[in-house]
Structure formats: C-alpha cells, structure tokens
Amino acid sequence: MAVQKQEIKTVAAYLEQVPEPYRLALQRLREVILAHLPKGYAEVISYGMIGYVVPHAIYPDGYHCTPALPLPFMNIASQKSGLVLYHMGLYADAGLIHWFVTEYERVTGKKPDMGKSCIRFKKPDQLPFELIGVLAGKMPVDDWIRLYEKNLLPKSRRSSKI
C-alpha cells in the first residue's frame, strides 16, 4: 500500500506507485481537494507525499523547520495502513478540529482515526470525500499564514504584528 521512498518528483509518478484500490481513492481525494482548495496553494511533492503548500512567491520565509521548503498546509499519502491526510490547520486551530470531528461523526457515524494533524483511512471506500473537500476549502492562504505565525511559528521568529 505504501509508496516507495525513492526520489518521486511528480504527482503522476507518485500516483503510479500506489496500488489498487488505493490509487483510485487517492486520485479521487486529490480531485476533491483541488476542486475545493482556495486560490494560492500549490500542489507539489512534499515530504515524499502529495502536498498542498503556500509557495515561496506568497510566503518567502518558507517553513520554519526547513525555510528552503514552502509552508506546508495539507498532504495526502498512501501508507502501509491505508490512506492518510495531514492537515496542519487541524493542528493549529482547535475550532477547526472540533468542527471536523463533529462533522465526521455526523457523516460517517463513527469517530475519525486521528493523530495531531493526521487523519487515517484504512478502507478506501469509506473516505468522506465531500467532507474532506469542505475541510480543504475552509482556510484561505492568508488565514493559514496568520494562524501559522500565531500558533506554530516559534516565538523568536514571530513578527511584532502578531
């Protein structure tokens, strides 16, 4: 199920390595995210996954852990245990995570399998695609940058305007 950790440079190359039926689910998940993601985010290969980032052209400082990389927002991946969606906004915004967990339970009838910023899906046919689309569309780039600078950027790197 997991994609090999070799030098994957394109989304198409990533998807080619995902086994069925996970490939179809991941392709659909990607399409839903792209259809809902606010303007300004870019799709890239990031951390060996399909990533949605704030490009350096919009946020030149990049990610504080590795400034040469753009600011990450979301990633989707095929891993050993299934498909995984990482959403940094869930980690940074208690209101957003509360909304998502509540809506997930309403839509699916069960609690999500989650970590701090990840949502794990063991069965590809059980992904709540439309809910993930709504989640992807909830945070415009400017809102994500403000939230990141306020809640995740180390205090020593924060500007005085926060």
N, C-alpha and C positions, 0 to 999 in steps of 0.2 A: 504494500500500500504506500509506503513512504517513497518519496523521490530520492534518487541517489544524490549524495552531497558533492557532486562534481561541479565543474565550472559551467553552470547554466547561465546564459546571458539574455535569453528572451523568454517571454511568457509562453510563446508557442513551443519552445524547447522544453520548458517546464511541464506543460500540459501533456506533451508526447510521452513523458516518463511516468505519468500517473496511470495506474492500472484501472481497468474497468471493474465495477461500475462507478468507481470514484471519479474517474475522468469526466464523465457526463455530468455528475453532480457539481464538480468543481467548475466546469465550464459554465453551467447554468448559474452558479453562485457568482462567478465573475461577471457574467452578463447583467445580473440583477444589481450588483454593486455599481458597475459602470453606468447603468441607467439612472441610478439614484444619487450617486456621489456628486456633491456640489462642485461647481467650477473651481479650477485652481489646483486640484490634486492631480498628480501624475501617476500612471501605472508603471512600475519598474520591477525588476528582480531585486529584492531587498532581503538581506539575511537568508538567502537561499530559498526564498518564498516569493510568491506574487505579492507585491506590496503597493500600497497607495500612500504617497508621500507628498509633503509640501516641498516643491523643488527649491533649490538654492536661488533661483531667479525671484522667488517670492519671499523666502526666508533665508538670507545669505549666511546666517550663523550656523545653519545645519543643526544636527542632533548633538546635544552637549556631550554625550558619551564618545561620539566619533564625529567631530564637526565636518569632516570631509563627506559625510553622508547626509542626504537630505533628511528633514524632520519626518520621522515615520508617523503614520496615522493608523492604517489598517494593514493587515497581512492575511492571506489565506494560504493554506498548505495542505498537502497530503502527508500524513504521518503514519507510523505503524498502527496506531489505534483508530484511525479514521481521518476525517477532515477536521481542520482546526481553523478558527477565525480569531485573529488577535485584533483588538480594538483599543488603542491607547486612551481614547476618550472615556471608556468604561472605567479604566484605572484611575483617571483624573477627576471624574465627575460623579459624585455619589448620587445625584439626582438622575443622571442618565442610567446608571446601573440599576437603580430602583425601578425606573420605568421599564427597562429591558426585561428584568427578571419577572416583573408583574405581567407584562405583555406576553412573554414567552410561556409562562404558566397558563395564561388565558387561551393562547393559540394552540398550544400542544397538550395541555392537561398535565404537564409534569414540570419539574424544576430543571433548569439548564445545568449541564455538567460544565462548571466554570472554574477557572483559576482567577488570578488578579486581573488580567486583561484578555484571557483566552476563553473561548467557548469551544468545547469539543463535541463533535458529532460522530458517533460510532456507526450509525446507519445512514448511508447517503440518501435514502428515500424518506428520511424523517427531518430533513432540514426545513425550517420555516423560512423559505426564500423571501416571501414578501415582507415579513417582519425584519429580516436582515437588510432588505432594501430600504425600509423606513429608517432603520438604525444608521445605515450608511449616509443617508441624506440629512440627518439631524444636526450635523455640525459643519457649518461653512468654514473655510480655511481660516478666516480672521478670528472666528470664535475659538478654533482649535489652537491657534498660536497664542491667544490670550490665556487660555486655560493651561496650556503647556508652560508658559512663562510663569504663571501664578502658582501652579501646583506641582510641577515636575522639574523645572529648571532649578539647579542648585542656587541657593540664596546668594552666593558670591558672584553669580553670573547674571543675576536679575538686574534689570534697569530700574531707575528710580521712578519710572512712570507706572509701575505695577502697584 
